[in-house]
Amino acid sequence: MITTLIYIVIPLLLLSLGGGLFFLLIDKGETGRKRTVYLLGLRVFFAALLIILVTIGLYTGELGNSVLP
């Protein structure tokens, strides 16, 4: 379950990063446009969500190292 959520969050994080770059290049410094700021804020949210999901997955044991010593 956690791995599925991680696989969903990673592309969303990359899409918001790409969208922020796209709007940064399109807006060309117009002060009235806040699209870049909103998408980069969304990227911070997805990054925090990814850290939380990985932490929960490691804590519950769903994610972990399966290599034997």
N, C-alpha and C positions, 0 to 999 in steps of 0.2 A: 504494500500500500504506500509506504513512504517512498520507495524507489519510483513508483509511478508518478507521485507528486513532484519528485525531484526532476524526473524526465519532462514534466510539463513546465516547471518553473524555469529551467535553463533556457529553452527557446524563447520564452517570454522575456527573460532578462536580455537576451541577445537582440530580440526585436525592438525592445525599448531603447537599447543602446544605439542600434542602427537608425531608428526613427529620430532620436535626438541629434545624431550626426546629420541626417538628411535635412531636418528643419533648421539646424545651425547653418548649413550651407545655403539653403533656400532663403531664409529670412535676412541674411547678410547684415546683421547688426541692428535691425529695426527694433526700437525700444518698445513699441506697442505690442509686439508678439511675445507671448509667454509659452509657446508650444515646446521649445527646447527645455525650458526649466521644468515644465510639467512631466515631460518624458524622462528626463534625468532623475527627477524625484521618484517617478515610478520605478526606475531602475534600482534606486537605493532601496525601495520597498521590496522588490523582488530579490535583491541580494540579501537583505536581512531575513526574508522568508526562507531563502535557501539555507542560510546558516542555521536557522531555527530547525528546519526539517532535518538537516544532517545531524545536528545535536540530538534531536529526539530519536532519530534512527540509530545512532550509536548508543544512546542511553538504553533504549529498549532491546538492543541486540539484533534488530532487523538489518542494520548495516554493520559490517565488521570485516575483519581480516579472516579469510578462510584458508590461508596458507598454514600448513602444519610445520612446526619447527624441525 
